Amino acid sequence: MSIHYILRGKKQAQDVEHEGTLSDEQLDGVNINQDTALINVAIRTLRAQGIEAEWQECVLDTAANEARAYTFYKKRWTQRRSC
């Protein structure tokens, strides 16, 4: 199952946005039912590509078209009520 993500944040006072898809290989050994684990995989994937930012928002979209939005607040990812 592939999972599409959009990460938004700031890099040197500029807004940045990156989106991508997590493949089955990237999700090997990851609890796909835990959204924070999926967000961490997405962030690690971007870091591996040399993309660093202060991530503030994330939207996860599964194959079942269930989009879920998260905000980084008080050092943790918190789900927003609506996308």
Secondary structure per residue as TSV (DSSP state, phi and psi in degrees):
chain	resnum	aa	ss	phi	psi
A	1	M	-	360.0	125.4
A	2	S	-	-92.7	148.3
A	3	I	E	-126.4	124.7
A	4	H	E	-89.8	139.7
A	5	Y	E	-134.0	153.8
A	6	I	E	-131.9	121.6
A	7	L	E	-110.9	133.9
A	8	R	E	-124.7	143.3
A	9	G	E	-171.5	-156.8
A	10	K	E	-128.6	141.7
A	11	K	E	-135.0	112.6
A	12	Q	T	52.0	51.4
A	13	A	T	67.7	9.0
A	14	Q	E	-110.7	141.9
A	15	D	E	-71.7	136.3
A	16	V	E	-130.7	152.6
A	17	E	E	-144.6	132.0
A	18	H	E	-133.0	140.3
A	19	E	E	-132.2	154.8
A	20	G	E	-169.7	-174.4
A	21	T	E	-128.8	132.4
A	22	L	E	-87.3	126.1
A	23	S	-	-87.6	170.2
A	24	D	T	-60.3	-36.4
A	25	E	T	-63.9	-40.1
A	26	Q	T	-68.9	-26.0
A	27	L	T	-95.1	2.1
A	28	D	T	-61.3	122.2
A	29	G	T	84.0	3.1
A	30	V	S	-103.0	135.8
A	31	N	-	-72.5	102.8
A	32	I	T	-72.0	-7.5
A	33	N	T	-88.1	-5.1
A	34	Q	-	-107.9	103.9
A	35	D	H	-61.1	-35.6
A	36	T	H	-63.9	-33.7
A	37	A	H	-65.8	-38.8
A	38	L	H	-65.8	-41.1
A	39	I	H	-62.8	-42.1
A	40	N	H	-63.4	-37.7
A	41	V	H	-64.2	-42.2
A	42	A	H	-61.8	-42.9
A	43	I	H	-65.9	-42.8
A	44	R	H	-62.4	-37.9
A	45	T	H	-61.7	-44.5
A	46	L	H	-67.2	-39.7
A	47	R	H	-61.1	-39.5
A	48	A	H	-63.1	-25.6
A	49	Q	T	-89.3	2.0
A	50	G	T	84.6	16.2
A	51	I	-	-101.9	110.9
A	52	E	-	-117.1	142.5
A	53	A	-	-163.6	169.0
A	54	E	E	-93.5	93.2
A	55	W	E	-72.6	133.6
A	56	Q	E	-120.5	-26.3
A	57	E	E	-139.9	149.1
A	58	C	E	-145.5	138.3
A	59	V	E	-119.8	126.3
A	60	L	E	-108.6	137.1
A	61	D	E	-134.1	117.9
A	62	T	-	-91.6	174.2
A	63	A	T	-61.4	-24.9
A	64	A	T	-81.1	9.5
A	65	N	-	59.1	37.9
A	66	E	-	-100.0	91.0
A	67	A	E	-79.9	130.3
A	68	R	E	-129.0	132.2
A	69	A	E	-107.1	142.0
A	70	Y	E	-130.9	149.6
A	71	T	E	-123.5	138.4
A	72	F	E	-84.8	113.2
A	73	Y	E	-140.2	127.1
A	74	K	T	52.9	48.4
A	75	K	T	65.3	23.5
A	76	R	E	-150.0	154.7
A	77	W	E	-84.5	125.1
A	78	T	E	-121.2	130.1
A	79	Q	E	-70.8	134.3
A	80	R	-	-83.1	157.2
A	81	R	S	-65.3	-37.6
A	82	S	-	-142.2	155.9
A	83	C	-	-88.8	360.0
